[in-house]
Amino acid sequence: MKPIFPLGFALAALVALPIGLSPVTSGPAAAHEAKAGALTIIHPMARATLPNRPMALYMAISNDGSAPDRLLSANSPQFDAIEIHESKEQNGVMTMVQLEAIEAPAEDTALLEPGGLHLMLFGAKKHFKEGDEFPVTLMFENAGAVDVTVKVEKAGHGDHSHHSGHGEATN
């Protein structure tokens, strides 16, 4: 399963959403984004979790340029580590595998969403609740460092607090 969708599909999905809804959540959310060159980072958000649990970070990465780019890493002063992950079903069991990068193809959109590509945030310096915000710097191969503000939204489907293990890097 390739979690990258044609730009037209992603834009149609965004246009079809009622005003005030996020592309990666089902509830009301204030749209926010960051731009760096041809890249637009759309609605970076995390789900509220229990204290001392890893959090997952979701967003859409739109690349309007003619050259591909890759998300290589991320960091935040609010977390000990951030890893790139993908959830996959293997033999009827959902597992997470760590990846080296996430592709942002030219003239396309990469979706980081529950059940697919996402960033895992480990070792939070504090417990983040719904309504909180925190900074994250995304490091891209071509666009370089992109600072985003992540909004913490209501806990629900897609929070990874129930995952206990991680697989090997596959990309």
C-alpha positions in Angstrom: 0.0 0.0 0.0 1.5 3.3 -1.0 0.4 6.1 1.4 1.1 8.9 -1.1 -1.9 10.2 -3.0 -2.0 12.3 -6.2 -2.1 16.0 -5.5 -5.5 16.3 -7.1 -7.0 13.7 -4.8 -5.6 15.5 -1.7 -6.8 18.9 -2.9 -10.3 17.5 -3.7 -10.4 15.9 -0.2 -9.4 19.2 1.4 -12.0 21.2 -0.6 -14.7 18.7 0.2 -14.2 19.2 4.0 -16.7 21.4 5.8 -15.1 24.7 6.9 -13.3 24.3 10.2 -12.4 20.6 9.8 -8.9 19.3 9.6 -7.7 17.0 6.8 -6.3 14.6 9.4 -9.0 14.8 12.1 -12.8 14.5 12.2 -13.4 17.4 14.6 -13.2 21.1 14.5 -9.7 22.5 14.2 -8.1 25.8 13.3 -6.2 25.2 10.1 -2.5 26.0 10.3 0.4 25.4 8.1 4.1 26.3 7.4 5.8 26.9 4.1 9.4 26.2 3.0 10.1 26.6 -0.7 7.8 24.3 -2.6 6.7 22.5 0.5 3.6 23.3 2.6 3.2 21.5 5.9 -0.5 21.3 6.6 -2.1 21.0 10.0 0.6 19.3 12.1 -1.2 17.8 15.1 -0.8 15.2 17.8 -3.4 13.4 19.8 -3.6 13.8 23.6 -2.4 10.7 25.4 -1.9 9.4 28.9 1.1 10.8 30.8 4.4 9.1 30.1 3.2 7.7 26.8 4.7 8.3 23.4 2.6 10.6 21.1 2.1 10.4 17.4 2.4 13.4 15.1 0.3 13.7 11.9 0.2 16.2 9.0 0.1 16.5 5.3 3.2 17.5 3.3 2.3 19.1 0.0 5.1 19.5 -2.5 4.1 21.9 -5.3 7.6 21.8 -6.8 9.0 19.9 -9.8 11.6 18.0 -7.7 10.9 15.4 -4.9 12.0 16.0 -1.3 12.3 13.7 1.7 11.6 14.2 5.4 14.8 12.9 7.0 14.3 13.7 10.7 12.5 15.9 13.3 13.4 17.3 16.7 11.8 19.3 19.5 13.1 20.7 22.7 9.9 19.2 24.3 10.9 15.6 23.5 13.9 13.3 24.0 13.5 11.7 20.5 11.3 11.8 17.4 11.3 8.9 15.0 9.7 8.4 11.6 7.3 5.4 11.6 4.8 3.6 9.5 2.0 1.4 10.9 1.4 -1.8 8.9 -0.8 -4.8 9.2 1.2 -8.0 9.2 -0.7 -11.3 9.5 -3.7 -9.6 11.0 -1.6 -7.7 13.6 -0.9 -3.9 13.4 2.8 -3.2 13.9 5.0 -0.1 13.6 8.3 0.0 11.7 10.8 2.8 11.9 11.7 4.4 8.6 14.7 6.4 7.5 12.7 9.0 5.6 9.3 9.9 4.2 9.1 10.7 0.5 7.4 14.0 -0.6 7.1 13.4 -4.4 7.0 16.3 -6.8 3.6 17.8 -7.4 2.1 15.4 -4.8 1.1 15.2 -1.1 2.3 12.8 1.5 -0.2 12.1 4.3 0.9 11.3 7.8 -2.2 9.9 9.4 -3.4 7.3 11.9 -2.8 3.8 10.6 -0.1 4.9 8.2 2.9 7.2 8.1 3.5 9.3 11.2 6.2 10.6 13.6 6.5 9.1 17.1 7.4 11.5 19.9 9.3 9.9 22.8 10.2 11.3 26.3 7.9 14.3 26.6 9.3 16.9 29.0 5.7 17.4 30.2 2.2 15.9 29.8 0.5 17.5 26.8 -3.3 17.9 26.9 -5.9 18.9 24.4 -5.4 22.5 23.4 -1.6 22.5 24.1 0.9 23.4 21.4 4.6 22.6 21.0 7.4 23.4 18.4 8.9 20.8 16.1 11.6 21.3 13.5 11.3 19.0 10.5 14.4 18.4 8.5 14.0 17.9 4.7 16.7 16.8 2.3 16.2 19.8 0.0 14.0 22.3 1.8 16.1 22.1 4.9 14.7 22.9 8.4 11.0 23.8 8.7 9.7 25.0 12.0 6.1 24.0 12.8 3.7 24.5 15.7 2.0 21.2 16.6 -1.5 21.4 18.1 -2.6 18.8 20.6 -6.1 17.6 19.8 -8.7 15.3 21.4 -7.5 11.8 22.1 -9.2 9.1 20.0 -8.6 6.6 17.2 -5.0 6.8 16.1 -3.3 7.5 19.4 -0.4 5.1 19.6 -0.2 4.7 23.4 -1.2 1.1 23.0 1.8 0.1 20.9 4.5 -1.7 22.9 7.1 -2.5 20.3 8.8 -1.2 17.2 10.1 -3.1 14.2 13.3 -2.6 12.2 13.9 0.2 9.8 12.6 -0.7 6.4 13.2 2.3 4.2 
